[in-house]
Amino acid sequence: MDTAWLADLQALAETLNFSRAAERRNVTQPAFGRRIRSLEAWCGSALVDRSTHRLCLTPAGETMLAAAQDVAARLARAQRDLEHISATASTVTFAATHALSFVFFPRWIQQLGSTTWTLPIRLLSDNMNECERIMQEGRAQFLLCHYHADSPMGLEAEHYRHVELSSDRLIPVTGRDEAGKALYRLPGTADAPVPRLAFEEKSGMGRILASCLSERGEGLHAQTVFTSHLAMALKALAEDGKGVAWIPRSLAADQLSAGGRLADAAGSDDWSVDVRIVLIRPRSRMSDMAEAFWEQVLP
């Protein structure tokens, strides 16, 4: 069997015309007809009903068409899988949360030295849920994210390990008034709750904050007015004075200094949450290139 015959049958089923199907397959009509007859000979059954004015497939042709479509889909999937295997072996791929992709990741990679920049590096930036899925599907060797011991992750410890790269802190920030003071102050009051710009609960930051802030009792009076899994979106809205957002200090530092657009909404560390920046990898062996990178990262 020539697998090209299966594509011929699909073209014929779509056009219901030998001439147009032959043109689609870039062969002459006589050659196309011979290939369909060769497929029929291999099947031992007529696949095309040529007795009617309008061409149609026979029941055997419909059965073979379904098989042809299944084979084509399987071959396409196998080709994609092979391309992925090849790309994975020749590239160091990172999944990273948005909060770490913009500032921390490029600085960290640069600090590792010039040798790292000779490696083909690919960065997939997304929310934590999608980053975990990327790791589970094997589309990246490493995951860069924030971590807190009290916040569960979707990656089982028995299948993944991590190394701590740095520390960070989630701090409540807000815009400044004309005098440069914070527009909103925590913890707010029952009568005048502060507007909160919140991470979605299922995002990595959302999980951490939900776990840590709930432990601090009912002292926080805040009303959520906007949610997103994008730290940059929350930061931008906080800068515009729309409310208070808990943002990683690593991302907010550029606007917290004198003259910046952000101010600390708490005035103390009572409402801050200390977190770790970690690099996660599978426990199973990766490509030689990825393993060499991991050895370079280890303290």
C-alpha positions, 0 to 999 in steps of 0.5 A: 500500500502506498500511503499517498493513495489514502490522501487521494481517496480523501481528495476524491471524497472532498471534491467528488470529482476525478478532475478536481481531485487530480488537480488538488493532488498535483497529478494528471487525471489518468494517473489519479484514476490509476491510483484509485484503482490500485487502492481498490485492488488492494482493498479487494472492493470498489470504493467509488460508485461510478454508475450514477451521474453524481460520483459517490463513495460505496459503503466500502469507500466510506469505511476506507475513508474513515481509516484514511482519515485516522491514519492521516491524523495519527501520522500528523500527530507522530510528526508533531511529536517527533518535532517536539522531541527533536526541539526538546533535545536541542533547546533548553525550554523554560515555562515561567510565570508572567511575573518572573518573565519580564524582569527576573528571568532575563537578569538571572540568565545574564548573571549565569554567564556568557556560556549560558547565552550560547545555548538555544533558550526558549521561554514560554510565559503563562499563568501558573496553571498553564505553566504546570500543564506545560511541565506535565505535558513535557513541553518544557524542562524547567519551570520558574515560579514563586513558591510558598510552603503553605500553598500547594502546587499542581506538580507532585514532589515525587515526580519533580524537584526544585532549587531555590534561586532567590527570595521575593516578597509580595507587597501591597502597593497603590498609586500616589496622590499629588503629595506623593502619599499612598492613595489607599492604606491597609487594613481599611475599615468595615465602613470604608474597605480598600478596593483590591486588585486581586490575582485570580484564585487559581493563579499561582499568586492567587493561591499563595495570597489566599493561603497566607492572608486568610491566616491573618484573620478578619483584620483586612477590609478590602473589596475586590474590584478587579481580578487577573492572573497578570501581575503587570495588569494589576501593577498598571491599575495600581499605578493608575490609582484603581486600588491596592494590589499585592505585587512581587517586589522584584516587579514593583521595585522600579516604581517604588523609589522616590518619584515612582508611581507606586507607594507601599499601602501598608507602611509595615511588613504586616501585610507582606508575604515572603516567597521564594523564587524556585526553578523546578525540573522533572526527577527523570533524566532530561536531555544532555543539554538540559542536564548540563544547564541544571548542573550549572544552576545548582549551588 
